[in-house]
């Protein structure tokens, strides 16, 4: 008994020793900046002098000002319409893009799962949009979507689908559509890849049994394929969802400063670096972090509940 | 150990003392448009030859808004990799605390510059940046097309709209399908603040925040000016103008697809360059006045300066570099090569410039009457003021809410921003 516990202790010690470098690095590159950002969000720090900030409590988030005239004013992030607009833009972007990417990714994965000559080549080719750096693809699409010289307008015009050239990235109605088009184009391959990996793991016997029993292909995909790949699909959707909620680069390059597409990250950057509101931007970043953390916890909890029930 | 340190210190001192005027590596950031970077490189090559120092240009995106965010970040991080920043005329009050005071080092040269520009770069008695060129926008127009249809130069914004429409319609009938009447900078960024300030100011609507600090933007004349501009979008200006910055509008203009363009002087020499489809077919004039009380021609004062970072490891060499680029010889070179407006008064009477770039001497009056943006009034909050203004304008132009409503909202935002005092 005594010896075994000593062995355990030794193992635990060794485990910590091996984990230590990673924990130190994580604390330095993720923990410290995070704590500092949270700290800044409770001060009135300005970028001109990061050390000069004073502690002001929750004022960046919410504060009540009573005017001498008796009027009561509310201030702070939680009552800032620009913030809520950014939240709405971000959520809308995340929901639409992830839904479209999942459906399209599924279709692409099912096609790629079929046996056909040149499959390896097509699989590699499909990944290209995902491999291109976002800045490059955003700039490329910006030119393609340009209202005067853009190829998209040119093609649509020659096909007779539109009467006049559309200013894709300029007008409020189409700016979000443009962002969505580019994001879906770029990230569908990622979804397709994850789903394809799940499809390849499925045992062939089930399909053979289904064929022998004469189950229609539609019922097979609905009752057999989908439930079997659901865990992998959930993981893919969660990853993409969290990724989409912190969208920055694509929107920043494609439609900078457009209030219709400004996401939470773009809003935070604007306050952090462009305006003299470093602390306010820190507060926005902190809230974004909280949203992502809560969602992640929720998803993990959801996964555990399901896990307990299913297996 | 102590002995070793002493030895090391001695060795370093010996090396330092032995080397004659040590050559240093400097770096300069610039986000210039058109062929501005090429001309800057030429100027720096001449400096390298003279001084033996090496200067690297770090190119930046052309949007001033993007540049500012990056510079602010570098300065906050006490970045010593960048020695010299090319700064916009509006940044001085916002960056002053992190730039070297050039007052003493430039005592001998500042008198040659226009006092108003030097004033704009002076914060609390400190000269934080030395001007290298100034900017005031022009109305570019297609001489050939106006002559073809017997149209006169517009004397007001409404005449401009009428002429633009006339020429555009006739040209389209003649088979030139892609032509538009007028292009400007309608994207939501600092450039829209410049354009819209001109519309408002020329219509007698004030300058957003007046020199005494009052927020003046919510007035009927300003609203009328924005309504007028709203009327252009989709009629004489392409709908995409709401996403145009300088280079996008120049793209439409220089391919021969616009009758009028509002742009800075740099577009002149590019339009006249070899291979340009509009070479010899265009000219420039002042922007037209609006209507109503106090209407006048207004041009937003632009311009760029060089500032030395407080965190530079070679401040002396950097100041020397700044003085070189801002010198009369180099400003003349820049004027001749790229039609940039000098900040040295005497150069407007220079015979070579008058011959090679006749547009420049004509520009002196435009720029002497130019309207500054309220950067000195709003101080560190200028960017937020400008952002609120261009957002209100962009909303109006894209048809979200009326000009009057948007300006009323803007007044509330700006008054709140101002607080007790700017």
Interface residues (C-beta under 8 A of the other chain):
Chain A: X46 X47 X48 X49 X50 X146 X147 X148 X149 X164 X165 X166 X167 X169 X170 X171 X172 X255 X256 X257 X258 X259 X269 X270 X273 X274 X275 X276 X277
Chain B: X63 X65 X66 X68 X69 X70 X72 X73 X75 X76 X94 X97 X98 X178 X186 X187 X188 X189 X238 X239 X240 X241 X242 X243 X244 X248 X251 X252 X257 X380 X381 X383 X384 X387 X390 X391 X394 X395 X398 X400
